[in-house]
Amino acid sequence: MNNRPGQPQVLITGATGGIGAATARLLGRRGYRITLLARDAVRLEALSAELTREGAEAGPLAADLLRFDALGG
């Protein structure tokens, strides 16, 4: 992902389903740089690819926020 000055950025947790995925699609259309975070790596990659095909800047990060050790802490 490129870092353009002034470009809004967002981190979406629970990005692969429901409100998270809908929010990612909406913000992608609005030009946000999106970091997607979810546990399901396969669905995460699919959403990231979808957003990228539609012209959004999106990067996936597979992790479980309930597991602190999974985040490198």
DAGIKA-V931557 format. One record per backbone hydrogen bond with DSSP energy under -0.5 kcal/mol. CO is the residue of the C=O (numbers start at 1). NH is the residue of the N-H. E is the energy in kcal/mol with one decimal. If there is no record, write none. Layout:
CO:NH:E / CO:NH:E
//
This chain:
2:4:-0.7 / 4:7:-2.1 / 8:33:-2.8 / 10:12:-0.5 / 10:35:-2.7 / 11:13:-0.6 / 12:37:-2.7 / 14:17:-1.0 / 17:20:-1.2 / 17:21:-1.0 / 18:22:-2.2 / 19:23:-2.6 / 20:24:-2.1 / 21:25:-2.2 / 22:26:-2.4 / 23:27:-2.9 / 24:28:-2.2 / 25:29:-1.9 / 26:30:-1.1 / 27:32:-2.5 / 28:31:-1.3 / 32:34:-0.6 / 32:57:-0.7 / 33:10:-2.2 / 34:36:-0.6 / 34:59:-2.4 / 35:12:-2.7 / 36:61:-2.1 / 37:14:-1.0 / 37:15:-2.0 / 38:63:-2.0 / 39:41:-1.1 / 40:44:-2.2 / 41:45:-2.4 / 42:46:-2.0 / 43:47:-2.3 / 44:48:-2.5 / 45:49:-2.4 / 46:50:-2.3 / 47:51:-2.7 / 48:52:-2.2 / 49:53:-2.5 / 50:54:-1.5 / 51:56:-2.6 / 52:55:-1.7 / 56:58:-0.7 / 57:34:-3.1 / 59:36:-2.9 / 61:38:-1.3 / 61:63:-0.6 / 63:65:-0.6 / 64:67:-2.1 / 66:68:-0.7 / 67:70:-1.3 / 67:71:-0.6 / 68:71:-1.3 / 68:73:-1.4 / 69:72:-1.2
//
